[in-house]
Amino acid sequence: MKNNISKVAGATLGLVFIGSSVFAQSLADAKKAIDAEQYQKAKSMLKNLTTTQPTKDENFFHLGWVYLLQDYPDSAKATFQKGLAANPKSAINFAGLGAAARVNKDQAGAQTNFNQAITLAGKDSKPYLYVGEGYLLDPNPDANAAVAILQKGIAANNKDPELYIALGDAYRTQLKNTEAVSAYGDALRINPKAAAAKVATGVVWRQANNWEASEDEFKGALAIDPNFGPAYREWAETDVRWAQKVPAQASAKINEAVEQYRKYLGLTDMSVESRLRYADFLYQAGKFKELQTEAAAIAKLPDANSRVYRYMAYAAYENGDYANGLTALNTWMSKADPKRIIPYDYFYLGRLQAKTPGQDSLSVASFEKAVSMDTTQAALYQEIGATYFRQRKYIKAAEAYRKYTDKINNGKVNLTEHYTEGLAYYYAFSDQYNNQLKTKAPADTSLLGKSEAAFAFVQSKAATPFAPAILYRARINDLREPSRETSKGLAKPFYDQYLQIITATAVADKDKRDVGEAYAYLGAYYEYTEKDAAKATENYTKAREFDPTNKQAQYFFQKKAGSAKPAAKGK
């Protein structure tokens, strides 16, 4: 949900344009307001400038750029076109049109306008700057293209600090932190008062989890300009990440983050856009109750951006308010341009539908839509698997969990999902096995292999022996044999291991039936395979002690008494 538009806004310095002193000061004031993320103030000033100085294409460009920062690409496009009407050879307005096209996912239009901007740039480095920043805008920033064009801009003018800041942003997007810090340093050597470069350097240290160094940079930016709001915003976001990475300090850091963000808001104009950024912060900080309250308040404003319904929905889900969450998300998705819908919208839609009676099946379609938009989102496969599992569609559940475990955290072991994957494959086989008479089709034994592989993985990676996985491996190997009367004892090593673990301490009531099952298997093994009546009786006796309802044990003792009816496997 973070976007690089905001990062560009926080990393841009003031521009100086030639012209009358009144014009330069007015445009400089508007640009300073943009740097401070006081977008409503900047927009008001720029609208006035476009009225009083309608032939100045720069006025239209900066107004259009504010619209981009506020996530209004269509308004931005219309404003850039007015800038071109004022000056058909305005390179920066072509750069703006290209940026708006990228945000609207019109790659061909973006490239055409970017090319025209560079063609018209001449010795002016600003078109290179804004084309570079345009490449960094969401969705799908293209850092490689940004680096290439910004380096060309530096070749044209190596004294423009903004170019170096944008180049640092591009490197940071590529996670090339050394190069990013070097670029920000170049900007500071040209302009030691570039607070934005200090803030951007702090963000690099945050990415490296160097919290203290990050804070030092934000403090340095505020020493340059105590009213530079973006420093407080990035400081707040650093505290959130600090809290996430260092749980022992989480509570203190979240509280600090909220305080820093309040300082940031105090330095902005409290516009709808500033409050939406605060909503985004509250989501990242996990402050869902505060987020739902803030989003509801924003929604009541006459100029509210419909994106607020996204925050209302996400927060409502996290707060367990599923009905209102579903209403809010449906509102957002009905109002939004389809190009503005992101995978997480479908992710939360699926989650909300899964919690709504009668919409469980719809949730799967929503999750799958989210996956189709972003296949890297492993959490989506987990939700899909859980939904299919609840619906008893076990093969689909298992396949979803397999995808989840293949992708989770770059291969990080997650035993719960591996275990659930094993369960799903096991239950899928059991359903087929139990329905063979109805379906006239044999059960697919390959499901047992997939199930055991998942349980074996859990068994091999668990820090201590995990009895449930061992028990299911026993059951799987028991199912591989036609009958216990002809058993080769495939399940015996697993039942032996299970009993060794589970009986090492007092057996919990919840485990007694499973323990009875294990002893009943061993009873049958000694009865039929080993022909050892004494051990058979010993194990059947233990089975009956732990589970008096165990059918194999009952059958054995009834048989001994001469009143037995055959019993099926008891699993």
N, C-alpha and C positions, 0 to 999 in steps of 0.2 A: 504493500500500500504506500510505502515511501516512494517519492519520485525525484528524479534528478532535476526537475524543474526547480524545486526548492533549493537544491544544492547550488545550482547555477545562480539563483537569486542571492544566496548568501555569499557567493564568491566573486561578485562583480563590483568593480570600483566605479567611482564617479567619472563621467565623461566631460570633456571641455570642448565646446563648439565655438566656432568663430561667429561673429555677428555683433549686434548691438549689445551693450552691457546688460540691458534689461532682459533681453532674450537669453543671454548666456546664464545670467543668474537664475532666471525662472526655470530654465531647463535643468540647470545644475541642481536646483532645489528639488525638482521632481525626481531626478535621478537619485539624489540622496535619500529621498523618501522610499524609492524602490529598494535601495541597498538596505535600508532599515526594515524592510518588509512592511512598510506602511502603505499598503496597496491602494486603499480607498483615497487616502490623501494624495498619493501620486496620480491616481486616475482623475481626480477632480482637477488637479493642476494641469494635467495634460489635455483634458477635454477643453479647458479654458484656452490653452495655447493653440489647439487645433482650430478654435473659433476665431481667436484674435490674430493668429498668424497662419492662415490656411494654406499658404504656399510653402511652408517649411515641412519638408517630408520627414525630418527627424522627429518632429512632434508626433506624427501619426505612428511612426515606427515604435517609439517608446510606449505609447498608449497601447498599441497592439501587443507589444511584449508583455506588458502588465496583464493583459487579458490571457496570454499564454500561461503566465505564472499563476493566474487564478483559475486555470483549467477551463477556459472558455475559448477553445480553438476556433470556433466558427466566428465569434466576435472579433477575434484576433485577425482572422483572414480578411474580414470585411474592412478592418481598419488599415491593414497593410495595403489593400487595394486602393484605399483613399490616398495613402501616401504616394502610391504610384501615379494616381491621377494628378497629384500636386507636382510630381517630378517623375516622368516615365523612365528615367535612367537612375532611379534611386536604388543603389546596390543593397543598402541595408533592408529596404522593404521587400526586395526579392528574397533576401536571406530570411526575413520574417515569414514570407509566404511558404518557403521551403520548410521552415520549422513547424508551421501550422499543419502543413500537409503530412509531415512525419507523425505528428501527434494523432492525426486522423487516419493513419496507416495507409496513406497514399504515397508509396515509396517513389513511384515514377514522377509524380508531381513534385515531390520534395527534391529529387535529383535535378529536374529541369530548372527549378527556381534557384537552387544552390549554384548550379553552373552559371546561370545568368548573373547572379550576384558577384561571383568571382570575375566574370568577364568584365563587368562594369566597375570593379573595385579600383582599378588603377593602382595608385600608391597608398590608398586608404586601407588601413589594417582592420578597421571595424567590421567590414563585411566578412572577413576571414574569422574574426572573433565570433560573430553571431551564427555563421554557418557551423563553426565548431561546436558552439553551445547547442545549436539545433540538433546536431547529431547525438548529443548527450541527453536529450529529452526522452522521457518515457512516452510510449512503450518501446521496449527493445532498443536501448541506447547502442549506438555503433561507435565504440571508443576508437577502433582502428581508423575509421574515416575521420573522426574528430582529431586524432593525433596528426594525421597526414595534413589536413587543411590548416591546423593551427601552426604547425611547423613552417608551412608556406607563409603564413601571416607574419611569423617572427622573422623570416627571411626578408620580408618586405619592410618590417619595422621592428627592430629588436629592442626598442625603448618603451614598448607598450606593456605595462605590468599586467594588464587584464588578459593579454594573450597567454602569459606564463601561468596565471591562475587557472585559466580554462584548460591549458595543457596539463597542469597538475591534476585537475578534476578528471580529465580523460585517463591519465595514468592510474589514478585512484580507482576508477571504474574497472580497469584491467587488473587491479590488485598489485600494480607495480609501485609499491610504496616508496622505494628508494628514489625512483625517477620523479614521483609526485613531490616528495619533500624537496628535491633539487629544484624543480620548477617553481615551487612556492618561494624557495629561497631567492631565486633569480628575481621574482616579483618584488620581494622585500628589499633587495639591493637597489632596484630602480626606484622604489617608493617605500621607504622605511615605515611610513604611516599606513600601509595597506593592511588594515585590520582584517579584511576578508582573507588575506593570505595566512595570517596567524590562525584564524579559525579553521581554515581548510587543513593546515598542518596538524591542528589538534584532532581533526577527524581521522587523519591518517594514523595517528598514534592510537586512537580508539579502535581502529580496525586491527591493530596489532596487540590489543588488550593492554596497552601501556597507559593505564588510567592517569597516573600522576603526571606524566609528560603531556597528556592530552589536556588536563586541567591547567597546566602551566601556560599552554598556548592560548587557551581561552582567557586566562587572566591577562596575558600579554596583549591580547586584542582589546580588552576592556581598559587597559592602561593607555592605549592609543586613543580609544574613543569609549568613554564610560557608558554612552548611550547606544552602542552598537548591539542592537537586540539579537541578531543571529548568534552572537557568542553565547548568550544565555540559553538559546534554544538548543544549540549543539551540546552545550554543557549538560543540559537536562537529559538529552538523548544518550549522552555518554554515561550519566549516572544510571539510566535504565539498563544499559548493556552491562555495566559494572554489577548491578544487582542480579542480573540473569546469570552472569558468569561466576559470581562469588556469593553463593546463597547465604553465608554467614553475615554478610553486610547488606542483604537485600532490603530489609525494612528501612534501614537508615538511608540507603541510597535512593530508594523510591521516594521517600519524603523529601530528600534534598532535590531530587529531580522535579518534583511538583513545585517546590519553592523557586527553583531556577526558571521554570517555565512561566510562573506567575510574573517574574521580573520581565521576561521576554514580552508577555502580553501587555504589561504596563508600558512598554516602550513602543508598542505598535498602536494602531488606531482602533483596535478591537473590532475590526471589520469581520464580516461573515467568513472571509477566507482565513483570517488569523485564527478565528475560533474553530474553523474546520481543521486547521493544522494542530490546534490544541486537542481536538477530538482524536486526531490520528495519534498524537502523543499519548493520550490516555489509553488508547487501545494497546499501544506498544508496552505501556507500563502495567497493563493488566488491571487498570482502575475502571472496571466495567460498570459499576454502579454510578460512579461519577460521570462516565461516558454517556450512559443512557439519559441521565439528567441533563447534561450539557447539550446532547443532540436534540432532545425534546425542546429545549429552550431555543436552539438555533432554528428549528423547524417552524417556530411561530413567527420568526422575523419575516417582514414583507418581501425582502430580497434574498431569501434563503436559497442556497444552491441545493438542488434536489439530491446531491450526493450525501447530504446529511442523513437521508433515510438508510443509506448503507451502514452508517455508524449506529443508527438506532437499532437496526436489525442485528448486527454483530453483537452489540452490547446486550440486547434482549436475550439472545441465545445464551450467552455466557452467564446471564443472571437467571436463567430458567424461565424466562417470560416468553414462552414459545409462540403463543398466539399473536401477541403484539409484534414479535420479531418477524413472523411470517408475513403479517400485514405490511410492515415497514419495507421488507425486502421486495415484496411484490410491487409496492409503490415505486421504489427506486428502479426496478427493472422495467417497469412500464413507462417511466418518465425518461429514462436515460437513452441517449443515442446508443444503438447496439455496439458501436465501436468503443464505448466507455465501459462496457461490462467486462469484468476481469474474472479469471478462474475462481478466485475466492468468493465471488458473489454466488456462483453455482455451488461451491463447496458449502457455504452457509445455508443456501437454499435447501440442499440435500439434508443437512443436519436438522434444520427446522422441520422439514417434511417428515423426517424419520421420527420426530417427536410428536407429530400430529396424527391423531387417529385417522385411519383410512388413506393416508398419503405415503405409507412406507414404500410402496412400489415406485411412486414418483421420485422418491429420494435417490434411488439407484440411477435413474436417468439423469438427474442433476449432477450426481457425482461423476458419472461417465462423461457428461458434457464438460465438467471441469477438467478431467483428465485429458480430454481431446484438445483442450486449449493450452494445457501445460502438463506434459507427461513427466516432468521432473518432480511433481508434487506427490511424494510418497505417501503423505498422510491421507490423500484422497483414496488410495488403494485400501488403506486400513478401514476407512469408513465404508467403502463399498463392500469389503469382506464382512464387516460386522453386520451390515444390513442384509446381505445374502444369507448369512448364518442365522439371523433371526427368522428369515423366511424359509429356513430349512432347504435352501438351494445350495447344498454343501459343495458341489464341485465348483460352482462359480465362486463361492466364498473362498475355497482353498486356492483357486487360481489368483484371486485378488490378493490374498495374504502372501502368496509366493512372490508376486510383483512387489508387494510392500517390503518384504524381507530382502529382496534383491536390491532395492533402492535406498532403504532407510539409512540415513546419515552416512552416506558413502561407504556402506558395508559394515557399519558398526553393528555388533551383535545385539539383537533384541529377542530374547528368548520367549517372551510372552506371545509374540506374533508367530514365531516358529512353532510353538506348542499348539496354538489355535489352528494353524495351517494343518498340522498333523491330525488334530481332532476332526477338522472338516473333511479331510480325505477319508478318515476312518468311518465317520458317520455316513459319508456318501456310499462307501462299500457296504456298510451294514444295511442301509435302506435297500440297496439292490439285492443283497443276500436274502433279506427277509421277504422280498417281493418276487422272488424267482418263480413261484408257483403261479402268480398272477400275470407276470410279464412274459413268461416262457423264455426268458433270456438269462443266461448265466451272469453272475456278478463279475465286474471287471476287476480282476485280481491286481492289475497294475496300480490301482488305487491304494492297495495295501503297501506296495513298495514305496510309493510317494509318502504315504503316512509314516511308515517306519523311518524313512530318511529324515523327515522333520523331527521325529522324536529322538532319533539317534544324534542329530545335531544338538538338540537341547541337552541330551545326556553328556555329550562330549564337551560342551562349553560351560555347563553349570558349575559354579564354584564348589557346591556340595552336591552329593547325589540327589537327584530330583525324582522321587518315588513315582509320581503320576506318569511321567514319560516312560519309565521302566515298566509300569503296569500295562500301559497300552502296547508296548512292544511285545509283552507276553501275550496279550489278547490277539494281536496281529498274527503272531506265529502259531497260536492255537487255531486260528481261522484258516491257516494255510494247510491244515491236515484234515482229511475227510471226516475222521472220527477219532475220538479219544480211545476207542477200543483198538484202533490200529496205529496209535500215535507213536512217532519216533522221538517224542520228547523235545520238539523244537522250542516250545515255550518254557520248558523247565528252567533253564539258566536265568531267565528273566523273572519268573515267579520266585525262584530261590532268592535272587538279589532283592526283589521287592520286599519279601518277608524279612530279610536280614535288616533292611533299613527301617521298615515300618514298625517292627516289633522290638527294636532296640530301646524304645521307650514305651510307656503305656499307650496302647492303641486308642486313638480318639474315636468317639462314637461314629463320626462321619466316615471313618475308614473301615469299620468292622465288617461291613458287607463285602468290601473288596478283599479284605484279609480272608474272609470265608471262601470267596471265589478262588483265591490262590491255593488255599489248603485243599479245596475240592479238586482242583486240577491235579495237585500232587497225589491226592488219593487215587484218582483214576490212573495216573501214570504208574504208580506202584501196583495197582490192581491188575492192569491189563498189559503193561509193557514189561515190568520187572517181575510180575507174578509173586509179589511179596505181600501176603495178606495182612501181616502184622503192621507193616508201615502204611498200607492202605487204610487199615482201620484207624491207626494213629492220626493220620492226616484228615480223614473224614470226620473223626471225632472233634478235632480242632476246628474244622470248618463249621460243624454244627454248633460249637461253643460260641464262635464269633457271629454266626448268622444262622439261627435256628430255622430260617425259611429257605436255606440253600437247597435247591432241588436235587443236586447230585448227591449231597450228603443224605438227604431224606431217602432217596432211591436206594442208596447203598444199604442203609440200615433196614429199610422195608424188605429189601431182597434177602437180607440175612434172616429176617423174620418170616420170609415166605409169602409176603403180601405186596410185592413191588410192581409198579408200572414204569416202563422206560421213561427216563428223564432226558431232556435236551441239555446242550451246553449252557452253562449259566454265566453269562457275561452281561 
